[in-house]
Amino acid sequence: MQYAISNGYIIQEIGTIDFKFNIAQIAQLMNTLSGNQTASLDGVGTLNLQINFSTTNSKINDQIEIQIPKVNTTNSFNYLDLMNSNNLLVPEKS
């Protein structure tokens, strides 16, 4: 993994994650966990998975403006109405 630091902040990360899965060992584990003495799950080979990632962070500690919308009936729902519509509430006894 490589990273860059500016003014005490990590501003960039670059790396690679390599996964190698032995299919035969996974099959053996699955057979052991399921209690099967015979090889009900056969597997051969190796599965290789590589994940490359790169992140860049900018404007750390800059002022940002967050606009939160006004909540009204067109952009929200009433949780109690949702519960009642699915008959999830038990009716009160008289």
Buried (B, 14 or more C-beta within 10 A) or exposed (E): EEEEEEEEEEBBBEEEEEEEEBBBEEBBEEBEEEEEEEEEBEBEEEEEEEEEEEEEEEEEEEEEEEEEEEEEEEEEEEEEEEEEEEEEEEEEEE
